[in-house]
Amino acid sequence: MVTFETNKIENMELNTENKFIDLNFNRKGNEEMLNDSEIFYLKMNQRRTVRDISNDPIDPEIIKNIVLTAGTAPSGANIQPWKFAVVSDNKLKNKIRLEAEIIEKKSFEKLFSQQKLDDIAFTGNNWEKPFLTEAPYLIVVFKEKYRIDNGTNKIANYYPNESIGLAMGLLFAAIHNAGLVTIPYTPHPISFLKRILDRPDNEAPVMLLPVGLPKDDAKIPDKKRKSIEEIMLNY
Ligand SMILES: Cc1cc2nc3c(=O)[nH]c(=O)nc-3n(C[C@H](O)[C@H](O)[C@H](O)COP(=O)(O)O)c2cc1C
């Protein structure tokens, strides 16, 4: 039987086995930092959620680089509590769409409050999710909630929510940087993805990202981002 144990500090002695290596760091001048930070901001400011994704094929090596980038995120105690399930199989995509649309139909027609329907009206969303079968790739992000030690004890991971959030931020940046588009898709409940993709109990699906190129006639909501005065607090 699997039992839950908190992270006990069993040996308080300093581990002298730890190894350190030189930091490979390129120190930039102020001008270069200023320039690079502005260029990166301008690039990221072009990122938008695009719900009209074409079925044009994408080189799987690009997807691999995107996932590698997400895996560079910092994580609590370097546990790296993430898995990225990349789905390109059409049968599996159809299955995911079918189940997602059953959930969404119920959400849109019965469960969502009027407030929620009003809040998301600008997205043009309804229960239909064609991007789940049209996008060449679906990336399902799984959070590892805990580890299993010796096949029996559950060991809680450190800050898995924060860690997975950071990995997903990098995933979005990498998708955008590659010249592709996506949607942070979050059906509720989302647990059906664990069953369909046959993941173990310590992994919880968090988000699904359909990845591809925009359709030629893709449209996006006319929305602005908050200004620097609204988001930055100087003390
Ligand atoms: C946690 C989270 C969940 C979201 N869930 C959905 C979703 O289920 N479906 C959808 O179409 N968009 C979803 N979105 C996308 C947001 O509507 C979108 O990011 C927001 O309107 C800002 O637009 P932008 O991404 O183009 O800047 C989600 C975004 C976040 C951060």
The ligand as a Gaussian input file, in Angstrom:
#p B3LYP/6-31G(d) Opt

LIG

0 1
 C       -5.096000      29.775000     -16.913000
 C       -5.735000      30.138000     -18.225000
 C       -6.801000      29.395000     -18.692000
 C       -7.372000      29.698000     -19.939000
 N       -8.361000      28.879000     -20.431000
 C       -8.820000      29.096000     -21.679000
 C       -9.744000      28.172000     -22.262000
 O      -10.116000      27.162000     -21.666000
 N      -10.195000      28.439000     -23.518000
 C       -9.768000      29.520000     -24.228000
 O      -10.207000      29.687000     -25.366000
 N       -8.877000      30.398000     -23.707000
 C       -8.387000      30.209000     -22.462000
 N       -7.455000      31.072000     -21.940000
 C       -6.932000      32.167000     -22.777000
 C       -7.312000      33.562000     -22.292000
 O       -8.634000      33.859000     -22.638000
 C       -6.334000      34.571000     -22.940000
 O       -5.021000      34.262000     -22.543000
 C       -6.637000      36.000000     -22.537000
 O       -7.864000      36.399000     -23.079000
 C       -5.552000      36.965000     -22.979000
 O       -5.387000      36.929000     -24.366000
 P       -3.967000      36.691000     -25.053000
 O       -3.500000      35.328000     -24.625000
 O       -4.245000      36.786000     -26.529000
 O       -3.035000      37.766000     -24.543000
 C       -6.887000      30.797000     -20.700000
 C       -5.812000      31.545000     -20.195000
 C       -5.224000      31.211000     -18.990000
 C       -4.036000      32.003000     -18.507000

